[in-house]
Amino acid sequence: MINFGIKDVIDILIIAVMLFYIYKMMKSSGTISLFYGVLIFFVLWVLASEIFDMRLTGSILDKFMGIGLIVLVVIFQDQIKRFLTDIGSHGRIKFFKRFFKHDGDNNSRRQEIMSVVYACMSMSKTKTGALIVFQREMPLTNYEATGDIIDADVNVRLIENIFFKNSPLHDGAMIISNNKIKSVGCILPVSHDMDIPKTLGLRHRAALGMSQATDAICVVVSEETGNISVSEGGKFKIKLSAPELEHFLSEALLAEE
């Protein structure tokens, strides 16, 4: 007779929640097909090893499982970082983090947001293309290293000069971290999602790819239309007005303070 108790229910719920979050993570990063492949392989391994007690097949699959886990960790290290960051940035944990924050941090972040909003308004009017990345919980050191480190204060005039059409750095991305413009001319991962509207260009694909690989917020000013868009968590908000951009960034960034 099979004993099925409360611990078994909790065990099943834990696995179900883990699979759900892994599914969401891989769907947002465009690797959902690989998720299904890994899931099928895992089911076959359980059937062969645990249910049908197929020793030879089970032992071979055991070897693949050991190697496969290491390979998956290497391939999906960015997604795993984001998954762990999402856990650490949960609302209840943020409540405790607020005790270690100062009012000055909040004021600096507000000034940072307004500088970006005013710069985007100005660049939108002149159809100056721009891609600005706000670091959140996940470090972006690897992406900063692809550009030029400047570590400058965030201000409107500097942002506009960097993205000026004749500037050698205007094609890359700007990364803002800890109330500083850390790096400019950065190279970001490009999303290969097929459902991205064809009207959106390479900057938008880079913004979407960055928001899929990390928890960063990416702001894009279109060089063709002047429209302002924001990408977060693998999703786009397009054609934002200046007040809408300010509201979105304030809600997303000041909530962390």
Backbone bond lengths (Angstrom), bond angles and torsions (degrees), N, CA, C in turn:
res aa  C-N    CA-C-N  psi(-1)  N-CA   C-N-CA  omega(-1)  CA-C   N-CA-C  phi
1 M - - - 1.474 - - 1.537 109.67 -
2 I 1.335 116.13 134.65 1.460 121.54 -177.46 1.525 109.13 -86.93
3 N 1.333 116.27 125.86 1.462 121.16 176.63 1.522 109.18 -89.84
4 F 1.319 116.15 122.15 1.463 121.63 -177.82 1.528 107.78 -126.38
5 G 1.343 116.24 107.68 1.459 120.54 -175.54 1.504 113.18 -119.74
6 I 1.324 114.75 -168.22 1.453 121.34 -177.08 1.529 112.01 -63.92
7 K 1.338 117.48 -33.47 1.466 120.34 178.94 1.521 111.26 -65.08
8 D 1.327 116.07 -35.40 1.467 119.30 177.85 1.524 111.35 -67.63
9 V 1.330 116.13 -38.19 1.466 120.13 177.75 1.525 110.24 -63.30
10 I 1.345 115.85 -45.12 1.466 120.12 178.57 1.525 110.90 -62.80
11 D 1.328 115.86 -39.95 1.467 121.58 178.97 1.527 110.68 -59.48
12 I 1.339 115.86 -46.08 1.470 120.96 -179.78 1.530 110.84 -65.86
13 L 1.333 116.58 -40.95 1.465 120.45 -179.93 1.527 111.57 -63.53
14 I 1.345 116.61 -40.26 1.469 120.24 178.96 1.530 110.72 -61.47
15 I 1.337 115.55 -46.49 1.477 119.57 179.30 1.522 110.71 -63.74
16 A 1.343 117.18 -40.52 1.463 121.20 -179.82 1.526 111.29 -62.84
17 V 1.341 116.44 -43.30 1.465 120.52 179.11 1.519 110.78 -65.50
18 M 1.326 117.38 -41.97 1.463 121.01 178.60 1.524 111.03 -61.56
19 L 1.342 116.85 -44.96 1.469 120.64 179.31 1.522 111.02 -63.72
20 F 1.339 116.35 -37.37 1.465 120.25 -179.88 1.527 110.94 -64.07
21 Y 1.334 116.55 -45.61 1.462 119.72 -179.21 1.530 111.60 -69.83
22 I 1.323 116.90 -35.85 1.465 119.84 175.73 1.523 110.29 -64.81
23 Y 1.332 116.17 -40.91 1.474 121.35 177.30 1.526 110.42 -59.93
24 K 1.331 117.11 -47.58 1.463 120.68 179.85 1.521 111.31 -62.00
25 M 1.331 116.44 -42.50 1.456 121.54 -178.37 1.523 111.17 -63.31
26 M 1.335 117.04 -45.03 1.454 120.64 -176.74 1.524 111.41 -76.38
27 K 1.327 117.04 -28.82 1.464 119.34 175.97 1.516 110.69 -67.41
28 S 1.342 116.65 -42.53 1.465 120.60 179.61 1.524 112.22 -67.29
29 S 1.340 116.75 -27.22 1.470 120.15 -179.54 1.526 112.69 -92.36
30 G 1.354 116.95 2.68 1.456 120.93 176.88 1.511 114.80 76.49
31 T 1.346 117.86 20.80 1.472 121.24 -178.73 1.532 110.97 -118.09
32 I 1.335 116.48 32.78 1.460 120.47 -176.09 1.524 112.00 -64.99
33 S 1.341 117.68 -31.85 1.468 120.25 178.75 1.523 111.14 -62.61
34 L 1.332 115.74 -38.22 1.466 120.15 177.76 1.525 110.61 -66.66
35 F 1.325 116.59 -35.42 1.470 120.88 177.33 1.527 110.00 -60.01
36 Y 1.323 116.56 -46.28 1.464 119.98 179.13 1.527 111.14 -62.87
37 G 1.348 116.63 -39.50 1.454 120.18 179.02 1.512 112.01 -63.38
38 V 1.333 116.84 -44.73 1.462 121.22 178.38 1.523 110.34 -64.30
39 L 1.330 117.53 -40.07 1.462 121.80 -179.64 1.528 111.28 -63.55
40 I 1.335 116.58 -42.76 1.466 120.63 178.35 1.524 110.69 -63.72
41 F 1.346 115.85 -43.17 1.470 119.70 178.74 1.524 110.53 -61.98
42 F 1.334 117.11 -40.14 1.466 121.39 179.70 1.528 110.95 -64.75
43 V 1.315 116.81 -41.54 1.475 120.85 178.66 1.520 110.60 -62.57
44 L 1.340 116.69 -43.94 1.476 120.65 178.36 1.522 110.81 -61.63
45 W 1.331 116.33 -39.45 1.469 120.86 179.25 1.531 111.18 -63.68
46 V 1.322 116.83 -42.75 1.467 121.04 178.99 1.531 110.40 -65.72
47 L 1.326 116.37 -43.24 1.463 119.97 179.86 1.521 111.62 -61.81
48 A 1.343 115.88 -45.59 1.465 120.22 -176.45 1.525 111.97 -71.09
49 S 1.344 117.36 -40.56 1.461 120.61 -173.26 1.520 113.84 -86.71
50 E 1.320 116.66 -42.18 1.452 120.12 -170.30 1.523 114.14 -100.44
51 I 1.324 117.06 -37.54 1.467 119.14 -172.85 1.530 112.23 -92.73
52 F 1.318 117.14 -52.43 1.465 120.76 -176.29 1.528 112.79 -93.53
53 D 1.328 116.46 -5.57 1.467 121.99 177.28 1.526 112.19 51.63
54 M 1.325 116.04 47.24 1.476 121.96 177.83 1.529 107.51 -86.24
55 R 1.309 116.95 97.76 1.460 121.80 -168.86 1.517 113.40 -62.91
56 L 1.339 116.80 -48.08 1.465 120.07 -177.06 1.527 111.01 -65.21
57 T 1.326 115.12 -53.02 1.472 119.08 179.60 1.520 110.53 -61.70
58 G 1.334 116.39 -41.74 1.455 120.13 -179.60 1.513 112.75 -62.65
59 S 1.336 117.42 -41.37 1.466 120.59 -179.51 1.527 111.32 -66.93
60 I 1.346 116.81 -37.26 1.470 120.16 177.85 1.522 110.48 -66.36
61 L 1.341 115.26 -44.76 1.467 119.24 179.31 1.525 111.35 -66.24
62 D 1.345 117.27 -31.68 1.462 120.69 176.03 1.525 110.89 -58.79
63 K 1.350 116.08 -43.17 1.463 120.46 179.70 1.525 110.65 -62.80
64 F 1.356 115.12 -44.09 1.459 119.31 179.47 1.524 111.40 -63.66
65 M 1.329 117.37 -37.29 1.462 120.91 -179.79 1.524 110.99 -63.06
66 G 1.347 116.37 -42.58 1.466 120.24 179.72 1.518 111.78 -62.46
67 I 1.347 116.26 -45.98 1.464 120.49 179.79 1.522 110.55 -71.46
68 G 1.346 115.16 -40.37 1.459 120.46 -176.71 1.513 113.34 -61.08
69 L 1.330 117.80 -37.67 1.454 121.11 179.33 1.525 111.34 -63.71
70 I 1.342 115.68 -40.11 1.469 119.49 178.36 1.525 110.23 -65.38
71 V 1.338 116.39 -43.20 1.470 121.14 179.67 1.523 110.67 -61.96
72 L 1.339 117.28 -43.54 1.462 121.25 -179.42 1.530 111.66 -63.74
73 V 1.343 115.89 -38.38 1.470 119.50 178.18 1.526 110.53 -63.43
74 V 1.331 116.98 -40.82 1.465 121.05 179.75 1.524 110.72 -67.10
75 I 1.350 116.74 -44.99 1.465 121.16 -177.09 1.522 111.32 -67.28
76 F 1.333 115.97 -42.25 1.458 120.06 -172.65 1.531 112.50 -107.50
77 Q 1.314 117.01 35.31 1.458 119.06 -178.15 1.528 111.89 -63.71
78 D 1.346 117.93 -36.53 1.465 119.88 179.00 1.523 110.91 -67.16
79 Q 1.359 116.65 -42.35 1.459 120.12 179.46 1.526 111.46 -66.26
80 I 1.339 116.19 -36.17 1.471 119.73 178.64 1.529 110.00 -67.10
81 K 1.333 116.52 -40.47 1.464 120.09 176.51 1.521 110.29 -59.47
82 R 1.332 115.06 -43.12 1.464 118.48 -178.99 1.522 111.08 -66.29
83 F 1.335 116.62 -40.01 1.464 120.61 179.05 1.529 110.49 -59.73
84 L 1.329 116.61 -46.58 1.460 120.83 179.92 1.531 111.37 -67.95
85 T 1.340 116.02 -34.65 1.455 119.72 177.66 1.520 111.07 -66.27
86 D 1.335 116.27 -40.39 1.463 120.36 177.72 1.521 111.21 -60.24
87 I 1.342 116.03 -38.64 1.464 119.49 177.77 1.529 109.83 -65.02
88 G 1.331 115.92 -44.24 1.461 120.15 -178.14 1.508 114.17 -70.89
89 S 1.342 117.29 -19.97 1.462 120.32 -179.78 1.514 112.36 -101.10
90 H 1.338 116.46 17.22 1.458 120.94 177.74 1.528 109.82 -60.43
91 G 1.331 115.60 149.58 1.455 121.59 -174.83 1.510 114.11 -51.76
92 R 1.345 118.27 -43.61 1.458 120.23 -177.19 1.521 111.52 -67.29
93 I 1.330 116.69 -34.58 1.461 120.07 178.42 1.524 110.12 -71.66
94 K 1.325 116.48 -36.56 1.459 119.96 177.32 1.530 111.38 -59.95
95 F 1.347 115.87 -32.78 1.458 119.92 179.40 1.521 110.96 -56.51
96 F 1.334 116.61 -42.65 1.461 120.37 179.77 1.527 111.49 -73.85
97 K 1.344 116.50 -32.30 1.464 119.36 -179.31 1.521 111.95 -66.37
98 R 1.344 116.93 -26.26 1.459 119.96 -178.63 1.531 112.23 -63.41
99 F 1.341 117.40 -25.05 1.456 119.91 179.58 1.531 111.86 -65.05
100 F 1.334 115.89 -22.45 1.465 120.70 -176.27 1.528 111.61 -100.24
101 K 1.327 116.31 3.45 1.453 120.55 -179.59 1.525 110.01 -96.36
102 H 1.315 116.48 155.54 1.450 122.10 178.61 1.531 109.38 -115.54
103 D 1.332 116.11 155.36 1.459 120.41 178.85 1.522 111.44 -60.75
104 G 1.331 116.53 -31.27 1.458 120.05 179.11 1.518 112.15 -62.46
105 D 1.337 117.83 -33.32 1.461 121.11 177.66 1.520 110.40 -62.47
106 N 1.342 115.84 -41.55 1.458 121.45 -179.01 1.524 110.51 -66.13
107 N 1.335 117.47 -43.44 1.462 121.38 -179.76 1.523 110.87 -64.62
108 S 1.326 117.07 -40.11 1.467 120.66 178.54 1.519 110.99 -63.76
109 R 1.329 115.96 -40.39 1.463 119.68 179.80 1.527 110.47 -66.42
110 R 1.341 117.73 -37.46 1.470 120.47 177.57 1.530 110.95 -62.90
111 Q 1.334 116.61 -43.45 1.462 120.10 178.11 1.527 110.89 -63.27
112 E 1.321 115.30 -39.92 1.466 121.00 178.19 1.525 110.75 -60.85
113 I 1.334 116.61 -46.34 1.463 121.39 -179.64 1.523 110.87 -62.11
114 M 1.337 117.08 -46.14 1.455 120.29 -177.74 1.524 111.59 -65.83
115 S 1.325 117.61 -35.96 1.468 120.37 177.24 1.519 110.65 -61.63
116 V 1.333 116.36 -43.35 1.465 120.71 178.97 1.523 110.67 -66.99
117 V 1.322 117.85 -41.46 1.470 121.27 -179.98 1.527 110.75 -62.03
118 Y 1.348 117.69 -47.72 1.460 120.89 179.79 1.526 111.22 -63.35
119 A 1.319 116.71 -40.23 1.469 120.18 179.01 1.523 110.25 -64.96
120 C 1.328 117.20 -42.19 1.470 120.58 179.35 1.525 111.16 -65.51
121 M 1.331 117.67 -37.35 1.468 121.26 175.89 1.525 110.51 -59.44
122 S 1.325 115.95 -47.11 1.458 121.03 -178.65 1.532 110.85 -65.29
123 M 1.344 117.30 -45.16 1.466 121.00 -178.49 1.526 111.14 -69.09
124 S 1.340 117.05 -30.00 1.460 120.53 177.42 1.525 110.84 -64.49
125 K 1.332 116.62 -39.89 1.467 120.73 -178.90 1.525 111.69 -66.43
126 T 1.337 116.86 -34.64 1.468 120.66 -178.35 1.541 112.21 -96.81
127 K 1.338 115.74 4.13 1.481 121.49 -177.89 1.529 111.29 54.12
128 T 1.310 114.48 48.89 1.467 121.55 176.01 1.525 108.32 -95.92
129 G 1.322 116.70 118.34 1.462 120.83 -178.03 1.519 112.01 -68.29
130 A 1.334 115.49 140.67 1.468 119.66 -179.32 1.523 109.58 -153.38
131 L 1.329 114.71 151.11 1.465 122.00 175.88 1.526 107.89 -140.63
132 I 1.336 115.63 112.15 1.465 122.03 -175.52 1.523 109.06 -119.48
133 V 1.324 116.17 129.77 1.462 122.51 -176.58 1.528 109.46 -114.15
134 F 1.336 116.08 127.21 1.461 121.26 174.64 1.531 108.97 -99.86
135 Q 1.327 115.99 118.94 1.469 119.46 174.42 1.524 109.36 -72.23
136 R 1.327 115.61 143.11 1.462 120.92 176.14 1.533 108.46 -118.07
137 E 1.319 117.62 -116.72 1.461 120.31 -177.79 1.534 112.23 -79.77
138 M 1.310 116.81 -36.33 1.465 120.59 -174.70 1.529 111.14 -82.36
139 P 1.335 118.94 126.31 1.466 121.56 177.86 1.527 111.52 -61.43
140 L 1.332 116.05 143.87 1.470 121.85 179.93 1.527 111.10 -117.03
141 T 1.321 115.79 29.13 1.468 121.18 -174.77 1.520 112.49 -56.60
142 N 1.330 117.13 -41.90 1.467 120.23 -178.40 1.526 111.75 -63.36
143 Y 1.325 116.49 -36.50 1.467 120.11 179.54 1.526 111.11 -76.52
144 E 1.326 116.90 -34.65 1.465 120.19 176.77 1.528 110.83 -61.37
145 A 1.332 116.22 -35.47 1.469 121.12 -177.04 1.523 112.56 -67.91
146 T 1.341 118.27 -17.51 1.470 120.63 179.98 1.523 112.22 -79.26
147 G 1.340 116.93 -11.54 1.465 120.66 179.77 1.513 112.25 -116.51
148 D 1.315 115.81 -155.82 1.462 122.15 179.14 1.530 109.48 -104.66
149 I 1.313 116.18 121.45 1.466 121.58 179.58 1.521 109.34 -74.89
150 I 1.344 117.48 125.54 1.467 119.90 178.75 1.532 111.38 -122.85
151 D 1.339 117.85 -29.53 1.468 122.68 176.00 1.529 111.20 49.56
152 A 1.351 115.07 56.10 1.467 121.16 -176.58 1.528 110.71 -111.22
153 D 1.342 115.63 159.38 1.450 120.37 176.03 1.531 110.12 -64.76
154 V 1.323 115.42 148.82 1.466 120.41 179.92 1.518 108.62 -81.80
155 N 1.335 116.03 116.85 1.468 119.42 174.94 1.520 109.83 -147.17
156 V 1.319 115.15 157.79 1.468 121.87 -171.33 1.519 111.74 -61.20
157 R 1.324 117.10 -49.44 1.462 120.54 -174.49 1.523 112.09 -62.64
158 L 1.322 117.35 -39.63 1.463 120.03 179.77 1.521 110.91 -65.82
159 I 1.325 117.15 -42.51 1.466 120.63 178.75 1.522 110.40 -60.23
160 E 1.332 117.17 -45.50 1.465 120.76 -179.12 1.525 111.13 -64.79
161 N 1.321 117.47 -39.38 1.476 120.23 -179.65 1.523 111.64 -67.54
162 I 1.326 117.02 -37.23 1.464 120.13 -179.43 1.521 110.71 -66.00
163 F 1.340 117.22 -39.20 1.468 120.57 -177.67 1.527 113.00 -93.82
164 F 1.343 117.65 6.42 1.463 120.34 174.85 1.533 109.41 -57.89
165 K 1.312 116.60 140.28 1.472 121.49 -169.72 1.522 113.93 -57.96
166 N 1.318 118.21 -29.93 1.464 120.33 179.76 1.524 113.06 -90.39
167 S 1.320 116.84 0.30 1.458 119.97 179.15 1.526 110.28 -75.92
168 P 1.339 118.06 139.08 1.476 120.14 -179.97 1.522 113.14 -68.11
169 L 1.337 118.06 -11.77 1.463 121.45 -176.82 1.520 113.16 -105.72
170 H 1.332 118.20 3.56 1.460 119.53 -171.41 1.528 113.55 -70.94
171 D 1.340 118.15 -20.36 1.464 120.46 -177.46 1.526 113.03 -79.77
172 G 1.302 118.13 -24.62 1.461 120.90 -177.56 1.523 112.05 -87.82
173 A 1.322 115.35 -176.56 1.460 121.78 -179.45 1.527 110.71 -98.52
174 M 1.327 115.27 151.53 1.465 122.65 173.77 1.521 107.84 -102.49
175 I 1.323 117.05 131.80 1.469 121.46 177.84 1.521 109.52 -111.01
176 I 1.331 115.66 123.45 1.461 122.40 178.52 1.519 108.75 -106.74
177 S 1.327 115.68 126.30 1.465 120.73 -177.15 1.523 109.41 -145.68
178 N 1.331 117.02 134.95 1.468 122.04 177.51 1.522 111.92 52.70
179 N 1.355 115.10 45.74 1.467 122.55 177.24 1.527 113.26 62.07
180 K 1.328 116.30 25.45 1.463 121.38 178.06 1.528 109.59 -133.81
181 I 1.338 115.46 147.60 1.461 119.69 167.35 1.522 105.51 -80.06
182 K 1.332 116.44 101.26 1.464 120.81 -173.03 1.514 112.31 -75.66
183 S 1.347 115.75 -45.43 1.457 119.23 -172.89 1.518 109.70 -151.50
184 V 1.335 116.44 150.12 1.462 121.99 178.64 1.532 109.14 -131.76
185 G 1.314 115.90 161.87 1.463 120.40 -177.64 1.513 112.43 68.47
186 C 1.335 117.03 29.79 1.471 121.51 -175.07 1.531 111.88 -82.12
187 I 1.317 114.79 149.90 1.468 121.90 177.88 1.525 108.36 -99.70
188 L 1.320 116.21 127.40 1.460 121.78 -177.85 1.527 110.87 -112.43
189 P 1.335 117.54 157.28 1.474 119.89 176.21 1.521 110.66 -69.15
190 V 1.300 116.53 135.56 1.470 121.92 -176.74 1.528 109.71 -95.29
191 S 1.326 116.16 132.09 1.462 120.76 177.58 1.526 110.07 -75.78
192 H 1.328 115.83 140.04 1.468 121.20 178.73 1.526 111.33 -110.54
193 D 1.327 116.94 20.94 1.463 120.52 177.02 1.516 109.96 -59.95
194 M 1.337 115.74 135.15 1.456 120.53 -177.15 1.526 112.99 -82.04
195 D 1.350 116.95 -15.16 1.460 119.40 -176.42 1.525 113.64 -92.72
196 I 1.337 117.55 9.83 1.460 120.58 175.68 1.532 108.22 -73.08
197 P 1.345 118.55 130.13 1.475 120.36 178.65 1.528 112.00 -54.73
198 K 1.323 116.24 139.59 1.456 120.78 -177.78 1.519 112.39 -67.36
199 T 1.326 116.54 -16.57 1.464 119.92 178.84 1.531 111.99 -73.20
200 L 1.343 116.51 -16.11 1.465 120.21 179.51 1.518 109.73 -90.54
201 G 1.322 116.82 134.30 1.453 121.91 -173.69 1.517 114.42 -92.73
202 L 1.341 114.70 -161.47 1.465 121.48 -175.13 1.531 111.63 -66.31
203 R 1.327 117.59 -36.16 1.473 119.35 177.82 1.533 110.77 -59.65
204 H 1.329 115.81 -41.72 1.457 120.00 -179.53 1.528 110.83 -67.05
205 R 1.319 116.50 -38.97 1.470 120.03 178.26 1.530 110.78 -65.90
206 A 1.323 116.35 -37.59 1.465 120.04 177.39 1.535 110.27 -67.62
207 A 1.320 117.00 -40.33 1.465 120.72 178.41 1.524 110.73 -63.30
208 L 1.337 116.35 -43.47 1.465 120.17 179.55 1.527 110.52 -65.97
209 G 1.342 116.66 -42.83 1.460 120.33 178.75 1.516 112.05 -62.05
210 M 1.338 116.76 -38.71 1.465 120.70 179.29 1.529 110.69 -67.14
211 S 1.329 116.78 -40.04 1.460 119.75 -179.29 1.519 112.00 -73.94
212 Q 1.331 117.34 -18.72 1.465 121.30 174.56 1.528 110.87 -80.47
213 A 1.335 115.85 -37.25 1.466 120.20 -176.26 1.523 112.88 -84.05
214 T 1.347 117.48 -23.91 1.459 121.31 -177.43 1.528 109.65 -135.89
215 D 1.327 116.06 -179.37 1.470 120.52 176.17 1.521 111.66 -96.26
216 A 1.338 117.43 14.59 1.461 121.91 -177.70 1.531 111.65 -69.02
217 I 1.331 114.71 158.26 1.461 122.08 172.33 1.519 107.96 -106.85
218 C 1.327 117.08 129.36 1.458 121.80 -176.53 1.529 110.38 -116.53
219 V 1.317 115.82 129.11 1.461 122.10 178.06 1.526 108.49 -109.67
220 V 1.334 115.83 130.83 1.467 121.01 -177.10 1.526 109.66 -123.55
221 V 1.339 115.58 134.22 1.459 121.48 169.22 1.522 106.94 -111.19
222 S 1.322 116.31 121.74 1.465 120.79 -176.10 1.520 111.04 -74.67
223 E 1.336 115.95 132.99 1.465 121.28 177.57 1.517 111.28 -75.52
224 E 1.349 117.60 -24.12 1.457 121.86 -177.47 1.529 111.93 -84.81
225 T 1.340 116.62 -42.57 1.464 120.22 -173.91 1.526 114.19 -113.84
226 G 1.323 117.14 -19.39 1.458 120.53 -174.90 1.514 113.32 81.22
227 N 1.330 117.34 1.60 1.464 120.78 -179.57 1.528 110.92 -68.49
228 I 1.328 116.07 145.68 1.461 122.34 177.96 1.521 108.83 -103.12
229 S 1.339 116.54 129.85 1.464 121.98 179.85 1.521 109.54 -129.83
230 V 1.322 115.54 158.25 1.461 122.02 177.98 1.520 108.63 -132.73
231 S 1.331 116.12 137.10 1.467 121.41 176.92 1.521 109.04 -120.00
232 E 1.329 115.42 130.63 1.457 121.93 177.62 1.517 108.93 -147.73
233 G 1.327 116.59 132.01 1.460 120.27 177.31 1.516 114.09 60.55
234 G 1.334 117.09 31.46 1.461 120.32 179.00 1.515 114.00 77.60
235 K 1.343 117.70 16.02 1.467 121.52 179.73 1.521 109.91 -129.69
236 F 1.341 115.04 150.12 1.453 121.64 -177.28 1.518 111.74 -107.72
237 K 1.324 115.07 145.13 1.462 123.16 163.20 1.516 105.18 -121.49
238 I 1.327 117.19 117.55 1.463 121.19 -172.44 1.525 111.28 -111.85
239 K 1.324 114.45 160.98 1.462 123.64 177.10 1.530 111.70 54.46
240 L 1.330 115.72 53.60 1.454 120.78 179.41 1.529 110.27 -86.86
241 S 1.315 116.21 141.49 1.460 120.64 171.01 1.517 108.70 -81.63
242 A 1.330 116.77 170.63 1.468 120.22 179.61 1.533 111.56 -60.67
243 P 1.344 119.54 -46.28 1.476 119.10 177.32 1.534 112.48 -61.51
244 E 1.325 116.93 -37.70 1.468 120.12 178.84 1.523 111.08 -66.50
245 L 1.332 116.42 -39.38 1.470 120.32 177.65 1.528 110.33 -64.56
246 E 1.321 116.07 -45.00 1.466 119.69 178.98 1.532 110.74 -61.19
247 H 1.316 116.62 -43.52 1.467 120.52 -178.98 1.525 110.75 -63.90
248 F 1.335 116.32 -44.08 1.468 119.96 -178.87 1.521 111.14 -63.07
249 L 1.330 116.90 -48.46 1.463 119.66 -178.09 1.526 111.20 -66.40
250 S 1.320 117.15 -37.17 1.467 119.89 178.47 1.520 111.09 -64.99
251 E 1.340 115.70 -44.09 1.469 119.67 179.53 1.529 111.51 -63.07
252 A 1.350 115.51 -40.52 1.463 120.07 -174.64 1.523 112.73 -79.36
253 L 1.331 117.52 -39.02 1.462 120.99 -171.41 1.527 113.41 -96.93
254 L 1.318 116.92 -39.46 1.463 118.92 -179.43 1.513 111.43 -73.03
255 A 1.331 117.72 -22.79 1.463 121.28 177.90 1.519 110.78 -65.25
256 E 1.343 116.66 -21.39 1.466 120.72 -178.58 1.522 111.54 -83.29
257 E 1.315 115.96 -17.18 1.478 118.91 -174.22 1.530 111.21 -77.32
